[in-house]
Amino acid sequence: MRRTIPGSVGVVLLMLAGLIPAGCNVLSSGTVDIPNDNGGDNVNNNTVDNGNVNDNANDNADGNVNDNGDDGPTTNFAVFAEPDTGFSTTDVRDVDDEIVRFDTTTRAIVWAADNTSFDAGFWPVDGVFLGEARFFQVRFGTQDSERRAYFTETSRDTICNLAISGGQLQIFLTNTVVPQE
């Protein structure tokens, strides 16, 4: 079978396939003969250390079909449910609409923007109450006709402001009440 392989990508692929020994001089592009011995089915189940599992199924008998679907992380985020409406979510917002989640396995607070975990062991979830001392609570509100969960103080129904500074999560009090449109 003849295939055209462009530039250095083709050279690297041919070297990896063992068709060109490393260190050989090769033209930057062209047409080369590549043996096609893909009559079988190749199935790879690659588990990555970060907990994501990619099932890479290749069916090379009739062409190359890849299912590179990510089975998702093994993180167990707390789900906050509002009994009156049936609304539930893992996303808890601060006053600036920044989202955090709570990992029930590590008991950490997770900054959703980049999945950075903070304070593992110190953020257990008990219903809508957050943290070992239950100083914080999830309260439900509506903004822009969308139901949402908010990070608040237990003793006050105002939304907290969460910030990251110097690699540390900081919590600030505000006077912004949970919106109820």
KOLDRENSE-6677 format. One record per residue: residue number from 1; residue in one letter; x negated, y, z of N, C-alpha, C in turn. Coordinates in Angstrom, 2 decimals. Last residue first. Example, Ala and Ser with C-alpha at 12.3 -4.5 7.8 and 13.67 -1.06 7.14 Angstrom:
2
    i  aa      n.X      n.Y      n.Z     ca.X     ca.Y     ca.Z      c.X      c.Y      c.Z
    2   S   -12.85    -2.25     7.08   -13.67    -1.06     7.14   -12.90     0.03     7.87
    1   A   -13.19    -5.69     7.80   -12.30    -4.50     7.80   -13.20    -3.30     7.80
end
This chain:
181
    i  aa      n.X      n.Y      n.Z     ca.X     ca.Y     ca.Z      c.X      c.Y      c.Z
  181   E    34.74    35.63    42.47    35.54    36.32    41.44    36.96    35.84    41.45
  180   Q    32.77    35.86    44.84    34.04    35.13    44.73    34.93    35.87    43.74
  179   P    29.33    35.62    45.71    30.39    36.18    44.87    31.61    35.26    44.79
  178   V    28.03    36.01    48.90    28.33    35.00    47.87    29.50    35.53    47.05
  177   V    26.49    39.22    49.42    27.41    38.14    49.79    27.63    37.21    48.60
  176   T    23.46    40.58    50.18    24.31    40.20    49.06    25.19    39.02    49.46
  175   N    21.52    41.39    51.86    22.89    41.75    52.24    23.88    41.39    51.15
  174   T    18.97    38.93    52.61    19.53    40.04    51.83    20.90    40.38    52.42
  173   L    15.88    37.52    53.73    17.30    37.78    53.93    17.72    38.95    53.05
  172   F    13.60    35.32    52.12    13.93    36.65    52.61    15.45    36.79    52.74
  171   I    11.13    32.93    52.12    12.57    33.14    52.18    12.83    34.49    52.83
  170   Q     8.58    31.51    50.09     8.99    32.48    51.09    10.49    32.70    50.98
  169   L     6.25    29.01    49.45     7.63    29.42    49.30     7.98    30.37    50.44
  168   Q     2.95    29.56    48.24     3.85    29.27    49.34     5.25    29.76    49.01
  167   G     1.14    30.46    46.39     1.41    29.03    46.43     2.34    28.60    47.55
  166   G     1.26    33.22    46.65     0.08    32.51    47.12     0.30    31.02    47.26
  165   S     4.69    33.04    46.66     3.55    33.94    46.77     2.37    33.18    47.35
  164   I     7.89    32.81    45.50     6.64    32.07    45.65     5.52    33.09    45.65
  163   A    11.09    33.31    47.03     9.96    33.77    46.21     8.77    32.87    46.47
  162   L    14.55    33.83    47.42    13.43    32.90    47.48    12.33    33.41    46.56
  161   N    16.89    35.43    49.30    15.99    35.64    48.17    14.80    34.71    48.38
  160   C    20.18    34.25    50.21    18.77    34.51    50.48    18.02    34.76    49.17
  159   I    23.40    35.64    50.51    22.48    34.84    49.71    21.04    35.24    50.02
  158   T    25.35    35.54    53.51    24.65    36.29    52.47    23.62    35.39    51.80
  157   D    26.77    34.73    55.75    27.18    34.23    54.44    26.57    35.06    53.30
  156   R    24.85    33.63    58.55    25.39    34.72    57.73    25.77    34.16    56.37
  155   S    23.95    31.29    59.70    24.62    32.26    60.56    25.23    33.44    59.81
  154   T    22.70    29.97    57.58    23.87    29.36    58.20    24.65    30.40    59.01
  153   E    21.86    31.74    54.61    21.61    31.48    56.02    22.86    30.85    56.61
  152   T    22.03    30.13    51.37    22.37    31.17    52.35    21.85    30.78    53.72
  151   F    22.04    29.50    48.07    21.18    29.29    49.24    21.45    30.44    50.21
  150   Y    24.98    28.42    46.29    24.02    29.46    46.70    23.30    29.07    47.98
  149   A    26.44    27.09    43.36    26.04    26.87    44.75    24.93    27.86    45.08
  148   R    29.22    28.06    41.22    27.80    27.91    41.56    27.61    27.62    43.03
  147   R    31.33    28.34    38.41    31.20    27.91    39.79    29.74    27.62    40.07
  146   E    31.80    31.12    36.37    31.10    29.84    36.53    30.96    29.54    38.02
  145   S    32.63    33.69    35.82    33.60    32.59    35.66    32.98    31.21    35.78
  144   D    30.52    35.19    36.83    30.73    35.11    35.38    31.60    33.91    35.03
  143   Q    30.51    33.22    39.72    29.96    34.39    39.05    30.07    34.17    37.54
  142   T    31.66    31.97    42.74    31.89    32.05    41.30    31.30    33.35    40.78
  141   G    30.35    29.71    45.28    30.95    30.95    44.79    31.14    30.88    43.29
  140   F    29.46    27.95    48.22    29.92    27.96    46.84    30.58    29.28    46.52
  139   R    26.45    27.48    50.08    27.83    27.98    50.00    28.18    28.11    48.53
  138   V    24.23    25.67    51.99    24.72    25.89    50.64    26.17    26.36    50.75
  137   Q    22.16    27.03    54.59    23.36    26.32    54.16    23.67    26.65    52.70
  136   F    19.73    26.98    57.26    20.21    27.38    55.94    21.35    26.48    55.49
  135   F    19.04    25.87    59.63    19.15    27.34    59.59    19.74    27.83    58.27
  134   R    18.60    23.22    60.37    19.89    23.60    59.75    20.12    25.12    59.78
  133   A    16.18    22.32    61.11    16.93    23.05    62.14    18.29    23.53    61.63
  132   E    15.37    21.08    58.71    15.45    20.32    59.95    16.29    21.01    61.01
  131   G    17.35    21.93    55.79    16.23    22.09    56.72    16.48    21.36    58.02
  130   L    20.78    22.73    55.28    19.43    22.55    54.74    18.38    22.76    55.82
  129   F    24.12    21.56    54.84    23.10    22.18    55.68    21.71    21.77    55.22
  128   V    26.07    20.22    53.58    25.69    21.51    52.98    24.60    22.21    53.77
  127   G    24.86    17.17    54.36    26.05    17.81    53.80    25.64    19.08    53.06
  126   D    21.81    17.69    55.02    22.90    17.08    55.78    24.19    17.76    55.35
  125   V    18.57    17.23    53.89    19.90    17.75    53.55    20.92    16.96    54.35
  124   P    15.29    18.27    54.92    16.35    17.28    54.81    17.67    17.97    54.50
  123   W    12.66    19.62    54.53    13.92    20.04    53.93    14.92    18.89    53.80
  122   F    10.16    18.78    55.35    10.82    19.81    56.15    12.19    20.23    55.62
  121   G     8.99    17.01    53.61     9.27    16.55    54.95    10.09    17.53    55.79
  120   A     7.21    19.42    51.78     7.72    18.05    51.86     7.88    17.65    53.33
  119   D     6.88    22.18    50.91     7.23    21.81    52.27     7.85    20.42    52.38
  118   F     7.77    22.08    47.47     7.26    22.80    48.63     7.74    22.14    49.91
  117   S     7.05    21.27    44.08     7.64    20.92    45.37     6.96    21.71    46.49
  116   T     7.81    22.48    40.90     6.85    22.49    41.99     7.59    22.21    43.29
  115   N     9.29    22.67    38.53     9.32    21.43    39.31     8.26    21.34    40.39
  114   D     9.57    25.13    37.38     8.38    24.36    37.01     8.24    23.05    37.79
  113   A    12.18    25.93    38.03    11.52    26.50    36.85    10.30    25.70    36.41
  112   A    12.95    24.80    40.48    13.41    24.19    39.23    12.67    24.70    38.00
  111   W    11.19    23.94    43.19    11.42    25.12    42.36    11.73    24.61    40.96
  110   V    12.41    21.97    45.75    11.77    21.93    44.43    12.18    23.16    43.64
  109   I    11.73    20.97    49.01    12.48    21.91    48.19    11.70    22.02    46.87
  108   A    11.73    17.58    50.22    11.05    18.79    49.78    12.04    19.69    49.04
  107   R    12.09    14.90    50.94    12.62    15.97    51.79    11.89    17.28    51.51
  106   T    11.51    12.86    49.29    10.37    13.50    49.94    10.78    14.57    50.93
  105   T    14.22    12.14    48.71    13.21    11.14    49.00    12.05    11.74    49.78
  104   T    15.70    14.35    48.06    16.10    13.61    49.25    15.08    12.53    49.63
  103   D    14.84    17.43    47.07    14.46    16.05    46.84    14.75    15.27    48.13
  102   F    16.80    19.98    46.00    16.30    19.34    47.21    16.10    17.86    46.96
  101   R    16.12    22.89    43.99    16.79    21.61    44.22    16.15    20.98    45.45
  100   V    16.70    26.26    42.92    15.93    25.25    43.65    16.80    24.00    43.76
   99   I    16.65    28.97    40.64    17.24    27.70    41.06    16.22    26.85    41.81
   98   E    17.51    32.38    40.71    16.46    31.37    40.58    16.98    30.10    41.23
   97   D    19.26    34.47    41.05    19.67    33.37    40.17    18.55    32.39    39.88
   96   D    18.50    36.09    43.10    18.03    36.45    41.75    18.39    35.40    40.71
   95   V    19.44    34.81    45.37    20.05    36.08    45.00    19.66    36.53    43.59
   94   D    19.36    31.34    44.32    19.09    32.42    45.27    19.72    33.70    44.73
   93   R    21.21    28.29    43.89    20.66    29.57    43.42    20.37    30.51    44.56
   92   V    20.82    24.93    43.29    21.17    25.89    44.32    20.45    27.19    43.97
   91   D    21.83    22.11    41.53    21.21    23.43    41.43    21.74    24.38    42.51
   90   T    23.33    19.92    41.56    22.05    19.80    42.25    21.36    21.15    42.31
   89   T    26.91    19.95    42.07    25.69    20.36    41.38    24.47    20.02    42.22
   88   S    30.47    19.94    41.62    29.26    19.43    42.26    28.05    19.81    41.40
   87   F    33.91    20.59    42.21    32.65    21.04    41.61    31.48    20.42    42.37
   86   G    36.22    20.08    43.51    35.62    18.95    42.82    34.31    19.32    42.13
   85   T    37.44    22.03    45.04    37.52    22.16    43.58    37.01    20.93    42.83
   84   D    37.19    21.29    47.75    38.42    21.93    47.28    38.57    21.93    45.76
   83   P    34.58    20.23    48.13    35.75    19.36    48.21    37.02    19.97    47.62
   82   E    31.77    20.53    46.33    32.78    21.38    46.94    34.09    20.60    46.96
   81   A    28.62    19.04    46.79    29.98    18.94    46.25    30.92    19.84    47.05
   80   F    25.38    18.65    45.82    26.25    19.43    46.69    27.63    19.48    46.05
   79   V    23.02    16.18    45.84    24.16    16.70    45.10    25.07    17.39    46.11
   78   A    19.49    16.06    45.90    20.75    16.12    46.64    21.82    16.72    45.75
   77   F    17.61    14.07    43.66    18.03    15.38    44.11    19.37    15.28    44.83
   76   N    15.17    11.97    43.53    16.58    11.91    43.93    16.98    13.26    44.48
   75   T    12.90    11.20    40.97    13.32    12.10    42.02    14.81    11.96    42.28
   74   T    11.92     9.88    38.85    12.49     9.05    39.90    12.95     9.90    41.09
   73   P    12.83    11.45    35.72    11.99    11.26    36.90    12.70    10.40    37.94
   72   G    13.73     9.76    32.63    13.87    10.74    33.68    12.99    10.45    34.89
   71   D    13.39     8.30    30.40    14.34     7.78    31.35    14.50     8.69    32.56
   70   D    13.16     9.70    27.34    12.62     9.79    28.68    13.69     9.33    29.65
   69   G    12.87     8.04    24.26    13.72     8.66    25.26    13.10     8.61    26.63
   68   N    11.75     7.28    21.90    10.89     7.84    22.92    11.70     8.56    23.97
   67   D    12.05     5.01    19.77    12.95     5.51    20.79    12.07     5.99    21.92
   66   N    11.23     4.94    16.38    10.76     5.14    17.74    11.88     5.64    18.62
   65   V    10.68     3.04    13.61    11.74     3.64    14.40    11.25     3.74    15.83
   64   N     9.33     2.69    10.56     8.95     2.95    11.93    10.08     3.68    12.64
   63   G    10.42    -0.05     8.48    10.05     1.35     8.72     9.77     1.52    10.19
   62   D    11.24    -2.62     8.95    11.96    -1.83     7.97    11.61    -0.35     8.09
   61   A     9.36    -3.51    10.82     9.73    -4.38     9.71    10.41    -3.58     8.60
   60   N     8.78    -2.06    13.07     8.01    -1.75    11.87     8.36    -2.64    10.69
   59   D    10.13    -0.63    15.57    10.55    -1.70    14.69     9.91    -1.41    13.34
   58   N     9.25     0.16    18.81     8.89     0.34    17.41     9.37    -0.86    16.62
   57   A    10.09     1.89    21.64    10.40     0.69    20.87    10.10     0.97    19.41
   56   N     9.14     3.05    24.47     8.75     3.28    23.09     8.98     1.99    22.33
   55   D    10.40     4.51    27.11    10.56     3.25    26.42    10.29     3.49    24.95
   54   N     8.87     6.07    29.71     9.18     6.22    28.29     9.27     4.84    27.68
   53   V     9.49     7.33    32.84     9.33     6.09    32.07     9.74     6.38    30.63
   52   N     7.97     9.26    35.36     8.77     9.21    34.14     8.48     7.91    33.40
   51   G     6.20     9.27    37.45     7.53     8.72    37.69     8.40     8.67    36.46
   50   N     3.67    10.02    36.91     4.53    11.04    37.50     5.97    10.54    37.69
   49   D     2.37     7.88    35.62     2.21     8.05    37.06     3.15     9.06    37.68
   48   V     4.51     6.18    33.34     3.58     7.26    33.60     3.53     7.49    35.10
   47   T     4.87     3.23    31.63     5.23     3.93    32.85     4.13     4.94    33.14
   46   N     5.93     2.17    28.60     4.83     2.87    29.24     5.33     3.62    30.46
   45   N     6.55    -0.41    26.84     7.21     0.23    27.97     6.11     0.87    28.80
   44   N     6.84    -1.18    23.48     5.97    -0.68    24.54     6.83    -0.08    25.63
   43   V     7.06    -3.51    20.98     7.81    -2.85    22.04     6.84    -2.46    23.13
   42   N     7.09    -4.18    17.61     6.25    -3.80    18.73     7.09    -3.07    19.75
   41   D     7.81    -6.77    15.42     8.37    -5.69    16.23     7.44    -5.43    17.39
   40   G     5.96    -7.43    12.39     6.58    -7.75    13.67     7.14    -6.53    14.35
   39   G     4.74    -6.46    10.12     5.92    -7.28     9.95     6.65    -7.57    11.25
   38   N     2.64    -4.73     9.35     3.56    -4.41    10.44     4.84    -5.20    10.31
   37   D     0.30    -4.35     7.76     0.61    -5.62     8.39     1.50    -5.37     9.60
   36   N    -1.06    -2.88     5.29     0.23    -2.76     5.96     0.61    -4.13     6.50
   35   P    -4.18    -1.24     4.93    -3.42    -2.49     4.98    -2.14    -2.28     5.78
   34   I    -4.62     1.45     2.90    -4.43     1.07     4.29    -3.64    -0.23     4.30
   33   D    -6.67     3.21     0.77    -5.91     1.98     0.92    -5.85     1.62     2.39
   32   V    -6.21     6.76     0.42    -6.99     5.60     0.82    -6.08     4.39     0.87
   31   T    -6.59     9.92    -0.88    -5.75     8.73    -0.87    -6.63     7.55    -0.55
   30   G    -7.35    12.88     1.09    -7.40    12.04    -0.09    -6.46    10.86     0.04
   29   S    -9.58    14.97     2.97    -8.25    14.48     2.61    -8.39    13.61     1.38
   28   S   -12.25    15.20     3.65   -11.26    15.76     4.57    -9.84    15.36     4.19
   27   L   -14.21    12.19     3.32   -13.63    13.41     2.77   -12.52    13.90     3.70
   26   V   -16.50    11.14     5.84   -15.30    10.89     5.07   -14.82    12.22     4.51
   25   N   -19.17     9.52     7.34   -18.74    10.72     6.65   -17.58    10.37     5.74
   24   C   -18.93     7.79    10.45   -19.00     7.76     8.99   -18.54     9.09     8.42
   23   G   -18.45     7.88    13.18   -19.68     8.48    12.69   -19.82     8.45    11.19
   22   A   -16.77     4.78    13.52   -17.04     6.12    14.05   -18.37     6.61    13.51
   21   P   -15.62     3.10    10.58   -16.44     3.13    11.79   -16.68     4.57    12.23
   20   I   -12.39     2.74     9.58   -13.60     3.53     9.31   -14.41     3.56    10.59
   19   L   -10.52     1.06    10.64   -10.78     0.94     9.22   -12.02     1.72     8.80
   18   G    -9.64     1.26    13.21   -10.79     0.41    12.98   -11.13     0.25    11.51
   17   A    -7.72     3.02    13.91    -7.24     1.75    13.39    -8.40     0.79    13.10
   16   L    -9.29     5.21    14.55    -8.59     4.51    15.62    -8.11     3.15    15.17
   15   M   -10.07     5.93    11.96   -11.08     5.50    12.92   -10.43     4.71    14.06
   14   L    -7.60     6.66    10.89    -8.32     5.54    10.30    -9.40     5.02    11.23
   13   L    -6.96     8.84    12.53    -6.10     7.66    12.50    -6.82     6.45    11.94
   12   V    -9.06    10.58    11.87    -8.92    10.10    13.24    -8.07     8.84    13.28
   11   V    -8.46    10.98     9.17    -9.76    10.43     9.55    -9.67     9.84    10.95
   10   G    -5.92    12.19     9.30    -6.09    10.89     8.65    -7.38    10.22     9.05
    9   V    -6.60    14.55    10.55    -5.65    13.65    11.19    -5.81    12.26    10.62
    8   S    -8.20    15.96     8.79    -8.85    15.26     9.89    -7.90    14.33    10.63
    7   G    -6.19    15.64     5.77    -7.25    16.19     6.62    -7.77    15.30     7.71
    6   P    -3.40    13.49     5.24    -4.03    14.80     5.17    -5.14    14.98     6.20
    5   I    -3.12    10.64     3.41    -3.28    11.09     4.79    -4.03    12.41     4.76
    4   T    -1.07     8.76     1.43    -1.89     9.96     1.46    -1.91    10.47     2.90
    3   R    -1.25     5.29     0.82    -0.67     6.40     1.57    -1.62     7.58     1.51
    2   R    -0.52     2.27    -0.76    -1.27     3.52    -0.81    -0.51     4.58    -0.04
    1   M    -0.84    -1.17     0.00     0.00     0.00     0.00    -0.89     1.23     0.00
end
